[in-house]
Amino acid sequence: MKISLEWLRDYIDTGLPAEAIGDILSNRGFPIESIEQAGEDTVLDVEITSNRGDCLGHIGIARELAAATGKPLKLPAVPLHESAEQACLKIRVEIHEPALCNRYTARVIEHVKNGPSPAWMQRRLEAVGVRCVNNIVDVTNYVMMEAGQPTHAFDYHKVGGQKIIVRRAVNGERLVSIDGTKCDLDDSMLVIADARQPVALAGVMGGLDSEVSGQTTAILLEAAHFEPVTIRRTARRLAIKSEASFRFERQVDTENLEWVSNRCAHLMAEVSGGQVARGIVDIYPRKSDRDTVGMRLGRMRTLLGIDIPPDNVLSIFTALGFSPEFRHEDLIMCTPPSWRHDVYREADLIEEASRSYGYDKVPVEPKIHIEVCKPNLREKTAGKVRAFLTGAGFFETVTVSFVDEQTATLFTGRTAGEHLSVSGVFGKNMTLLRQNLIGSLAQVFQSNTRVGNKPCRLFELADTFIPDAGRRPGTLPNEHSCIGLMMDDEFRAMRGAIEGLVQKICPSGTLEFKPGSLPWAQAGADILLNKKPLGFAGLLNAETAARLDLEKQTVSAAQLDFDLLLEHAGAIPSAKPLPRFPAIVRDLSLIVDEPVAWTQIVSAVQSKAPAELEQIDFGGLYRGKPIADGKKSVTVSLRFRDEQGTLRHETVDGFQNEILAGLTEAFGAELRTA
């Protein structure tokens, strides 16, 4: 932002040279890029942060200097001489999108004479890098560089039906902008339209058909407020940048629109000989009161590490126009002025106090003391999770917390209305806060397998967001940290990874897998840790795999509740003596009906098992010849051990026969002999 010292002196007389003014601004967070001479004028190139749209004009910089030096701020008087003609009879304004245009004002200036601007105006505009066009356009640019508020001048007689409509564009509409760009519009863009067609891109650039020309005799003057994100998207999508869009993207002062309109109309009448119609058409559908913001002095001292005297804090906030009030000895309440959109929380007030007090007053020590803290249980546990899964061949992913509607529905079975949503985060589709991690992992998994990254094992440790059952306004979601897993392998490999991970984190925990139903899985399981729900796991079904182009491979996925693991973490495992006597392992290949689940087999074995049965393991699964259709072969590995002596094979034969009888009785299991 280029600032002319000659121009700046209209609003504040500091009596300081350019270098001293530059030092003041730099110390308050506005670094000076350069100081240059422009004829008899001096121009400072000031770097303005993106949250300080109020300083994109000479008056905004003058406010900062007034607060820093105590010198009075002088705003120009606006002696507006209006004609008997009423503006409201000459122009009508409608706002169809109040969420995107919170206020729109219009004035009419008649009997204007188009020509060059006065020398003083041209000199100032050229000093700050603005090209002069004619007296009408130059006035709008002058006021924008003065107050930071863009305005636009239409040729009044080219506005169809003398009516302004602020609306979304219709898909397929076209507008040729003032710079000759042919703009193909869509319904994401906000336009200023007349009774027939769009005449301007709201907040970006005017249209060629309604621009001011040498034949213009009447002006329709616009001063408005537009929603910043919409302006930014439109400007980027159409590749059109303008001084106006630059300012609208950074917020403008909605409450100052009438003063800006009056100032612009006054100058326009002065330099063109025009007459201002009486009154202003001002459509302001959603006027809101300014919010108060509190700041605790104790919190300020904690964050800054220095103690700013309370009287100094009050003086600083008063100079900035924050209207501070002491509520009690530690709390100051402020009402930021309308042009300070960036101040809305306690940290913002603390920042204002510190930069105004002076960063140079923060003490500097010759040594930096770094205190090393031990990692807490959560950090330790997360480290163990990452270390184990990395060792098991998994790669960690980091994804965003938003998913599209198709992914959300596919992996939760719930509609978009049952998810928490936001508008326009990374794109039109990714607007739903995820309720599990499987959908996010599936997208990364799909990308990796498409480029041949196989075998592919992925995990993520991140948060999920489940809406409150009552969906009461203002209620925060149930936010849980979870571990998501996905791999191109069978379910037993996934189960092994889960069992190993849980054993690593909770060595004394009891893990159970029970049959469960998942909308994306052909076979699913609910996972319990010490009888509490830990998560779920399953194999992708054909429909889900087809949507992700994964139908040619076996994919399993799981999600575990990290918070529950954390509850059981840190326990010391109980020690057991090494076995004194050898074990005998028997592998039984059982032919069972297809619907029989592994948990049923385990339950039937346990019901007939002797005390010497030490462990039951899954040995494998087979389908095909010579196994009949509708049947499958499941291998069960049984380990027997007697702590009092060496087992004999004849004894184990008896155990085995008893177990086989129980399996046959339970679901007709047969021992496979071939």
N, C-alpha and C positions, 0 to 999 in steps of 0.2 A: 504494500500500500504506500503510494507516494504522497507525501505531505508537503505542501507549500507553506513556508514560514510566513510569507506575506498574507496568504489566505488565512492561516491559523490565527494571526494577530487580530482578525475580526472577532474572534470568540474569546480569546484570553491574551492578556498582555503580561507576559512573564518578565520581560526585560532581559532575558537570558540569551546568549548566543546559541547557535545551532548545536555546537558540541555539548554544551551543558544540558540542553533539552534532550539530546540523544542519550546522554548518561542517565538522566532521570527515567526516560522511557525504558532503557535497557535494564535498569535496576528493578523496574516494575513488571518485567516479563515481556517486554516488546523490544527485542534486539534490533539494532540499526544496521542494515546491510550496507548502506553507503550514504554519504552526504555530498551533494553536487550543487554546482552553481547553474542556474537557468536564467541567464541575463542578470538582472539585478536581484533576482529572487534566489533563495536557497531551498533545495528540495531534499528531504530526508526520506529514504526508502526504509519503511518500518515493517518488520515481520510481524504479522498478526496471526495468532493461533486460531485454529478452526472453530473454537467455542466462543470467540469474541467477535461475533458479527457486529456488535455495537460499535466497534472501533474501525469499521471499514468506511469511515467518513471523518472529515476534519473535526466535527463537533464531538465525536466519540473520543478522539485523541485529546481534544481540549478538555473534556471532562476528566481524563486521567491526569493531565497536568494541573488542573484546578485542585484535584484531591491531593496531589503531591506537594504543591507549592502554597496552597491556601489562597491563591489569587481567585477573584470572582470570575465565573463563567458568564459570558455575554451572548445571549441568543439574539439573532436579528429580529427586529420588529417586522410584522407583516400587515401593513396598512392596506387592506383589501377594499378597493372601491368597486362595488357591484352595480350592475345595471338593474333596471326594473324587471327585465325578463327573468322568469324563474327556471332554474335548472331542472327541477323535477317535472316540468312540462315539456322539456326538450329531450330528456333521455330517461329510459327505464332500465333498471338493473335487476336481474334475477340470479340467484346462486342456487344451482341444482346440487352442488356437492359441498355442503358446509364443512365437512370434515377435511376437505382439501383446500378450501378457500374460506378462511374464518371471517374476513372482512373485505369489502370492496367499496371504494368511494369513486365518484365520478363528478367532474366539473365540466362546464362548457364555457369556452372563451371564444367570442365572436369578433368579426371584423379585424382579424389579424393580418399583418403584412409580412410575408416570408422574405427574409433577407439575411445578411451577415449579422453576427452578434457584435456587441460592443467590444472595443479593444481590450478592456480590462477582463472581460469574461473569457475571451479567446486566450489571453496571456496566461490566465490561471489554469484553464483546461489543458493547454499545451504543456505547461510546466509539469503537470502530473500525468502526462502521457495520453490524454484523451484527444482524439481528432475532432476538430470543429466541423460541423455540417451546415447548420443554419441556425437562426436565432431560436426557433421552436425546439428543435432537437437538442441544441446546446443547453437550453435551460433545464431540460430533464436530466441531462448528464451533470450539470452543475449542482443541482439539488442532490443527486445521488452521491456525488463526491463530497458534498457538504454534510448531509445527514445520514448517509449510508442506506437510504431507502430508495430503491428504484421506482421510477414512475414511467408511464408510457403515454405518448401523444398520438391519438388517432386523428385522421382527417374526418371530422364530424360528418360531412356529407357523404362519405363512403361507407358509413356504418348503416347497414340495411335496416330499415324500420325504426331507426334511432332507438335501438334496443340492444342491450348487452346481456348475454347469457353466459354464466360461468358453468361449464359442464365438462363431462368426459367426452373425448373424441369418439366418433363412431368408427368402427373398423372399416378401413378402406377409404376414409376421408383423406384429402390431400391439401396441403397448405404450402405455398411458396413464401419463404421467409424473406425479410428485408435484404439479407445478404445473397439472395438468389438460390438458396438451398431448397430443393424439392423434398418436402417432408411427407412421407407416408405415415399416417397416424393410426393408432389403435386405442382401444378403450382403457389402457393404462395411463394415458396422457390427459392432462387437463388443458382445455383450450378456452379462449375467450371468443365467443361467437356472437354474430349479430342475428337478425331474424332469419337469415338465409344459410350462413356458412361460417366456419371458423375464420377469425380475422387476426388471431395472434396465438402463439404458444404461451400459455400462462407462465409468467415468471422467467421466460427464456428469451423470446424474441418476437417482435411484431411481424405481421404479414405484409407482403409487398402490395397487395391490393388496397390496403387501408393506410399506407404510410403517408406522411406529410410531404407535400411537393410544393413546387413554386406556385401552383394554382390554389393551394389551400387557403381558405378564408375563415374557417371555424375549426376549433380544436375540441376534441373530447379527451379530457385528461384523466388518466387512471392512476390511482394509488391504492395498493391492495396488499394483503398478506396471503401467502400460499404455503402449503405444507412442504417442508424442506425435502423430504425423501422423494416425493413425486417429482419435484423440479429436478432433482439430481438424476433420477432415472431417465426422465425425458431428455435432458441435455446430453446424457451419455449415449442413450440409444440412437439419437439422431446426430450425434457427433457435432453438436452446436454448443459452443461456449460463448458466454457473454458476461459482461460486468454485472448485469442484473441477476443472472442465474447464480453467479458466484456468491452474491449477497443473500438471495433467497434461500440457498442451500444452507446458509449459516444463521438463519433466523433474522427477521426484522422486527422492529418495535410496532406491534399492532396498535397500541394506544396513541402512537405519534402520527398516524396516517392523516388526520385532519390538518395538523400543523404543516406537514409536508405538502399536502395538496394546496393549502392556502399559500405557502411560500412559493410553490411552483407557479400557481396561477398569478400571483403578484408579479413575479419576475417576467412571466410570459407577456402579461399585459404591458409591462414597462418597456420591454425591448421590441415588442411587435406592434404596439399601439392598439391592442385588442381590448375588448370589454368583457368582463367576467360576469356571467349570468348569476343571478342572486341564488344563494344557497348551495348546498352540496347534497348529492344523492349518496347516502351512506347506509349500506346494507351490512349489518353486524349481527348475524344470527345467533352466535354463541359467545356472549361476553361473560368472562369469568373473573372472579375476584383474585387478587394477588395472594399467594400463599405466604404464610410466615415461616421462617426457618430459625431454629434454635441452635445456639452454640454454647457448649459447656467450657468454661475456662480451664477446668481440670483436664478435659479431653485435649484441648489445644496444647497445654503444656506437655502432655504425654506424647502427642504426635510430633511436635516441633522440637522438643528437648530444650526449649528456652521459655522464659517467663516474660510475657509481654504485659506490662501493667494494665489493669482494667481501664483506667482513664484513657490510655493510649488506644486501646481497642475501641472504646466508645467514639473517640475522636476520628479514628480511621473509618468506622462504619458510617458515621454521620457525614463525613466528607464524600463518601461514595454514594450517598443517598439512600442508605439502607434503613433509615428511621429506627435506630436501635433502642431497646428498652430493657432494663434490668428486671427480670422476674424474681430472682433471688440472687444471693451473693455469687453463685456459680453459673447462672444461666442468663444469657442475653438473647432476646428474641428480636429478629430483624424482618422487615418487609422489603425485599429487594425491589428496586424500581422496574418499570415495565421493560426497559431496554436490556436488563441483565437476565436473559434467559438461562445463562450458565450457572446461576446461583440458586440451588434448590435443595441442598442438603448441608449437614453440619461441616463436612470436610471442605466444601466450597467456601464457607465463611472463614474457616481456619486458613485456607490458602490466601484469601483476600487479606486477612490480618497479617500474615507472615510477609507477603510480597510488599505490602504497603509499609510495614514496620521497617523492612530492609533486610534482604538476605545477607548483607554485609555485617549485620549485627549477630548473626549466628556464629558462636565461637568456634574456632578451628584449633584442634589439638595437634601437636606434632606426631602423636602416635594414634593409630587406629586400633581399638581394642575389640577383638572378635571373641565372643563367648561361644564355646562349642557345647551344644546341648545333645544329650542322648536321644536317640530316636524313641518315640513313644511306641506303645503296643501296636497301634494301628499301622504306623510306618514299618515296624518290624514285620508284621504279618503280611503286609502288601509286598514287602521285599521277598519274603519266603514264597509267596504265591508266584511272583515273577521268576524267581530263581528256579523253582521246581518245574513250572510249565516250559520255560526256556530249555531246561535240561531234557524235557520230554519231547523236544522238537517243535514246540509251538513258537510262533512269532507274535509279538504284541502289536496290536493296532490301536490307533487313536482316531475315533470318529466323532462327528458332531452329534449333538443330542436330539436332532430333528430328523424325521423320516417323512416320506410322502404317504399319501393315503393308501395306495395300493400295498406298500410294504407293511404299514401298520395293521391293515385288515388281515393280510395274509398270515402274519405271525402272531396275532392276538385273537383273531376272530371277532374283533370289536370294530364298530363303525367309527368314522372320523368324529362324530358327535360325542363319542365316549372317550375321546382323548382331549388333553389340554392342547390348545392351538394358539398360534400367534399369526400375525399377518406379515407376509413378505420378509422372510429371514434371509435365505440364500437363494431363493427362487420361488416361483408361484406354488410349487408342489411340496417342498420340504417345509411344512408348517406345523407338523404335529410333534409334540414331545413324546419320545419313545417310551413304551411301557415295558419293553424288554430289549436285550442287546442282540437277539438273534437276527433281526432284520438288518441292523447296521453291519453285523459281521457277514451276513449273506452277500451284501453288495460288494464288500471288499474281497470276499472269497470268489465271487463271480469274476471280478476283474483279474485276479491272480490266475485263476484256472484258464481264462481265455488266452492269456499270453504264455501258457505252458509252465507256470510255477507249480510243479507237482513233485512229490506229495505236498499238500498244503494243509498246514495246521495253524489256526489263528486263535488268539484270545484277546480279551479286552477287560480291563477293570475300570468300570465307570458307573454312573448313576442312571437309574430309571425313575420314571415319574408316573405314579398312579393317581388319578383324580380322587378327591374325597368323595365318598359314596353319596353324600347329600348335595355335593356341588354347590355349597353355599358361597355367595360372592365374597371374595377376599380370602377364602380358605386356601392355604398352601397345599400342594399335592403331597402324597406320601412318597418321599424321596428315599430310595435305597441304593446303596452301593452293591453292585453285583459283579460276578465274574462270568463272562460269556465265552463259550468254547465252540469251535467248529473245526471239523477235520474230514478228510476224504478217506474214511476207513469205517469199518463195521462198528456196531454199537458196543461190542465187548471191548474194543480198543478204547473207546470213549469212557466206558465204565472203569477200565483199568486206570486211566488217567485221573478220573475223579477220585477213585479209591486211594490212589497214591497221594493226591493232593490233600485230601482230608486227613489221611494218616500223618502227613507231614505237619499239618497245622494243628490238628486235634488228635493226638496219638491215643487218647483214651476214649474217643468218641465211637459210638455205634452207628454204622451207616446201613441204611436199608433202601432197596429199590422196589417200588410197588408199581404194578401196571397203572398207567394213567393215559388220559386222552388229551392230545394236543392237536390244534387245527392244522398244523403243517406237517405232522408226523404220521407215518404208516404204523409205527410201533413206538409207544411212548412210555415213560416211567416217571413217577413222582419220587423224589429223593428225600429221605428223612435222615436227620442227624439227631440222635438221642430222642427219637419220636417227634421231633419238631420239623416242619417243612423247610427243607434246605434249597430245593429248586426242582428242576425237571430236566429230562434228557429224552432224545428221540432220534429216529431215522427219518430223513426227509421223504415225504410221500411222492408219488409220481407227478401229481399236479403241481406241487410246489417246485420240484426239481425241474419240470418242464418250463415253468415261468422264469427260472433262473438259468436256463440252458445247461442244466447239470444232470440231464437224464441218463448220461452214459457212465455215471460213477455213483458209488455209494457215499452218501454224506450224512454224518451224524452231528448233532449239535446239543448243547446243554447250557443251562444257566444256574449258577449257585448264588445264594445270598451271602455276600461277603460279611455283612453285619452279623449274621448268625455265626459264621466261622470265627469272627472276632470275639464273640462271647465265650467261645470254648477254647480260644487260643491261649497259649502260655502255660497250659497244664503240663506237669512233669509226668511222663509215662511211667507206669509201674514196671518194675524189673521182674523178669522171670528167670528161673534157673534154666540152664541148657538141659535139653532132654537127656535122660540117662539111658533110655532104651530106644532101639530103632523103631521106625514106623513101617507100616505095610500100606501100600497104595493100590487101590483097585479101580480100574477104569471100566465103567459100565456104559455100553452103547445101547441106548433104549430107543425102541421104535414107538412113537406116540402119535396121537392125532395132531394135525396142524394147529388147532387152536390152543393146545396145552402150552402154558407159559412156564418159563424157567422158575418163577417163584412158586408155582404149584408143585413142581418137581422137588424143589428144596424143602417145601413144607411137608410133603409126603415122606421124604427121606428122614427129616427130623422127627417125625411122629413115630418112626420105628427104629430110630438110631439108638445104639447103646452108648454108655458113657465113654467108651473108648473111641468114638468117632470124633476126631480132632478138627477136621476141616472138610468143606464141600467146595469143589471148584468146577467151573464150566470148562469142559474139555474141547468142545467143538460142535458144529451143526452141519448136517448133510441132508440134501434132497436130491433125488434122482435114482436111477436104476442101481440096485434092484428094489429100492424103496417104493412102495405103491403110492399112487396119487392120493393126496389128502393126508399123507403121513410124512413124518420127518424123523431123522435119527439125531438124537441128542446124546453127547458123551458127557457123563458125570464122573468126576474124579473124586474118590473118597479116600481120606487118609485116616488110618486107625493107629492108635498108640496106647499102650498100657503103661502108666507111670509106675506101676509096682513090679513090672517084670517084662520079659520079652514075649510078645504075642506069637502064637502059633498060627500057621496058615489054616489049620483045621478050624480054629476058633473064628477066624475072620470069615471063613466060608459060611459059617452059621450066621454071622452078622449080615453078610451079603444076601443070603437067601431070605432072611427075615425082611430086609429092606426091599428086595425085589417083590416079595409077596405084597407088601404094602403099596408099592407102585402099581402093581397089577390091579389090586383091589380099588385103588383111587381112580385110575383112568385107563385101565386096560393096557398098561405098558408091557412090551415084550422085549426080551433081551435079543439084540441083533447078533446073529451067528455068522453072517457073511457080508 
